[in-house]
Amino acid sequence: MSLFISVTMNLLEGFGMTCLIFLLTLVLALPLGLIVSFGSMSKWAPFRILPERSGAKFYNKLRSFRPVSFLIRLFVWVIRGTPLMLQLLIVFFGPGILWQTSVFSRFQATIVAFVINYACYFSEIYRGGIEGVPHGQHEAGLVLGMTRPQIFFKVTLMQVIKRIVPPMSNEIITLVKDTSLARIIAVVDIIFVGMRYVTSEALLWPLFYTGAFYLIFCGILTLLFGFIERRLSYFKV
């Protein structure tokens, strides 16, 4: 019994690192993904929701500059087409090999790689949600005398949220499990702790025990997103 308690406490410490990677990635990747989606959409003017006096005129011209859209889409294609593990190794080892200096710690490299990777995935979800809203609704809002900010926040935004919740929840749950890749550069997450028992004490059950933590975490997220979807069910699209 004492061994079980000891293993549980050690796994909880590793799970704390897993949760930290998850939370930081989510907090940073969600807004970054939105920015990336704006840059990848050449026919949609995201910054037109801002009044011209706020400086949006510059961005409206920038978004029509096609090379920006092409480069962003190329970057997203590369990130989505290569393994996250490879990106993690490149971010951590790349600067040291190229410039003979350490740029990121193990934890920092993990966050950078995860944020870039998931921002690209989130950007495609945002893009699909935004472009899925019929443009006629935007034109109808203009005819009714609504301003662009009013159209975006009162007409477009709620429909976008409704559309992106299911695919976004799937990616976020995948993120929980992908945090286990951090152990490849020796970040002490829950899988790293579980593997330590396998290699040092020849105990296999702590490694299987880590699965219970992931199941509970993913179960909570599934219930949470189910609740959000039900709350948005009144808004049919």
C-alpha positions in Angstrom: 0.0 0.0 0.0 2.8 2.4 0.8 4.4 1.7 -2.6 1.1 2.5 -4.3 0.9 5.8 -2.4 4.5 6.7 -3.2 4.0 5.9 -6.9 0.8 8.0 -6.9 2.5 11.0 -5.4 5.4 10.8 -7.8 3.0 10.5 -10.8 1.0 13.5 -9.5 4.2 15.6 -9.6 4.7 14.5 -13.2 1.1 15.1 -14.0 1.5 18.7 -12.7 4.1 19.2 -15.5 1.7 17.6 -18.0 -1.1 20.0 -17.0 1.3 23.0 -17.1 2.4 22.1 -20.7 -1.3 21.7 -21.6 -2.5 25.0 -20.2 0.4 27.1 -21.5 0.0 25.6 -25.0 -3.7 26.2 -25.0 -3.5 29.8 -23.7 -0.8 30.8 -26.2 -1.9 28.7 -29.2 -5.5 29.8 -29.3 -4.9 33.5 -30.0 -1.9 32.8 -32.1 -4.0 30.4 -34.3 -6.5 33.1 -34.8 -3.8 35.5 -36.0 -2.4 32.9 -38.3 -5.9 32.2 -39.7 -6.3 35.9 -40.5 -3.1 35.9 -42.4 -4.0 32.8 -44.4 -7.3 34.1 -45.7 -6.7 36.3 -48.6 -10.3 37.0 -49.5 -11.6 37.7 -46.0 -10.7 41.0 -44.3 -10.5 40.2 -40.5 -9.2 43.6 -39.6 -12.1 45.4 -41.4 -14.1 44.8 -38.2 -12.0 47.7 -36.8 -12.8 51.3 -37.6 -10.5 52.9 -40.1 -9.2 55.5 -37.5 -7.8 52.7 -35.4 -5.1 51.8 -38.0 -7.1 49.0 -39.6 -6.5 50.6 -43.0 -2.9 49.4 -43.0 -4.0 45.9 -42.2 -6.7 45.9 -44.8 -3.9 46.6 -47.4 -1.6 44.1 -45.8 -4.1 41.3 -46.0 -4.5 41.8 -49.8 -0.7 41.2 -50.2 -0.9 37.7 -51.6 2.7 36.6 -50.8 1.9 36.9 -47.1 -1.0 34.5 -47.4 1.1 32.1 -49.5 4.0 32.1 -47.0 1.6 31.5 -44.1 -0.2 28.7 -45.8 3.1 27.1 -46.8 4.3 27.3 -43.1 1.0 25.8 -41.9 1.3 23.0 -44.5 4.9 22.2 -43.3 4.0 22.2 -39.6 0.8 20.1 -40.2 2.7 17.7 -42.5 5.6 16.9 -40.1 5.5 15.0 -36.8 5.3 17.1 -33.6 8.2 15.0 -32.2 10.4 16.1 -35.0 9.5 19.7 -34.5 10.3 19.3 -30.8 13.7 17.9 -31.5 14.5 20.7 -34.0 13.4 23.5 -31.6 15.5 22.0 -28.8 18.6 20.8 -30.6 18.6 23.1 -33.7 19.8 26.4 -32.2 22.7 24.6 -30.4 23.8 22.9 -33.5 23.5 26.0 -35.8 24.7 28.7 -33.5 26.6 26.7 -30.9 24.6 28.2 -28.1 21.6 27.1 -26.0 18.5 29.2 -26.7 15.8 27.3 -25.0 15.6 25.1 -21.9 13.9 21.8 -22.2 10.6 23.2 -20.9 10.8 26.3 -23.0 11.5 24.3 -26.2 8.5 22.1 -25.4 6.2 25.1 -25.1 7.5 26.8 -28.3 7.2 23.6 -30.3 3.7 22.8 -29.0 2.4 26.3 -29.4 3.6 26.6 -33.0 2.2 23.2 -33.9 -1.2 23.6 -32.3 -1.5 27.2 -33.5 -1.3 25.9 -37.1 -4.0 23.3 -36.4 -6.2 25.8 -34.6 -5.8 28.3 -37.5 -7.4 25.9 -39.9 -10.3 25.3 -37.6 -10.8 29.1 -37.2 -10.5 29.5 -41.0 -13.1 26.9 -41.6 -15.5 28.4 -39.1 -15.1 31.9 -40.4 -15.4 31.1 -44.1 -18.4 28.8 -43.3 -20.5 31.8 -42.4 -22.4 32.9 -45.6 -21.1 36.3 -46.8 -24.7 37.3 -47.6 -25.2 37.8 -43.8 -22.4 40.3 -43.8 -24.0 42.2 -46.7 -27.4 42.0 -45.1 -26.0 43.6 -41.9 -24.6 46.4 -44.0 -27.9 47.0 -45.7 -29.6 47.1 -42.2 -27.2 49.9 -41.2 -25.0 47.8 -38.9 -21.3 48.7 -38.5 -18.6 46.2 -39.3 -17.8 45.6 -35.6 -21.5 45.0 -34.9 -21.8 42.5 -37.8 -18.7 40.6 -36.6 -19.6 40.4 -32.9 -23.4 40.1 -33.2 -23.8 38.0 -36.3 -20.6 36.3 -37.4 -18.8 35.5 -34.0 -21.6 33.4 -32.5 -21.9 31.3 -35.6 -18.1 30.8 -35.7 -18.0 29.6 -32.1 -20.8 27.2 -32.7 -19.0 25.8 -35.8 -15.6 25.4 -34.2 -16.4 23.9 -30.8 -16.6 20.2 -32.0 -13.3 20.2 -34.0 -11.6 22.4 -31.4 -12.6 20.1 -28.6 -11.1 17.2 -30.5 -7.8 19.0 -31.0 -7.7 20.0 -27.3 -8.2 16.4 -26.2 -5.5 15.3 -28.6 -3.2 17.9 -27.0 -3.6 16.2 -23.6 -2.2 13.0 -25.0 0.5 14.8 -27.1 2.0 16.3 -24.0 3.6 12.8 -23.4 6.0 13.6 -26.3 7.8 16.1 -24.1 9.7 13.2 -22.5 11.7 12.8 -25.7 13.8 15.7 -24.6 13.7 14.6 -20.9 11.0 16.9 -19.6 9.8 15.2 -16.4 6.1 14.7 -17.2 3.9 11.8 -16.0 5.1 9.4 -18.7 8.7 10.2 -17.9 8.0 9.3 -14.2 6.2 6.1 -15.2 9.1 5.0 -17.4 11.5 5.7 -14.5 9.9 2.9 -12.5 10.2 0.6 -15.5 13.9 1.2 -16.0 15.0 1.5 -12.4 12.8 -0.9 -10.5 11.4 -3.1 -13.2 7.8 -2.2 -12.3 5.4 -2.1 -15.2 2.2 -1.2 -13.5 3.1 2.4 -12.8 3.3 3.0 -16.5 -0.2 1.6 -17.1 -1.3 3.6 -14.1 -0.4 6.8 -15.9 -3.2 6.0 -18.4 -5.8 6.5 -15.6 -4.6 10.1 -15.2 -5.1 10.7 -19.0 -8.5 9.0 -19.0 -9.7 11.2 -16.1 -8.4 14.4 -17.6 -9.8 13.6 -21.1 -13.1 12.6 -19.5 -13.4 15.9 -17.7 -12.7 17.8 -20.9 -15.3 15.7 -22.8 -17.9 16.5 -20.2 -16.9 20.2 -20.3 -17.1 20.5 -24.1 -20.4 18.5 -24.1 -21.8 21.1 -21.7 -20.6 23.9 -24.0 -22.2 22.3 -27.1 -25.5 22.0 -25.2 -25.3 25.6 -24.2 -24.8 26.6 -27.8 -27.5 24.3 -29.1 -30.1 27.1 -29.1 -28.0 28.7 -31.9 -28.7 26.6 -34.9 -26.6 27.0 -38.0 
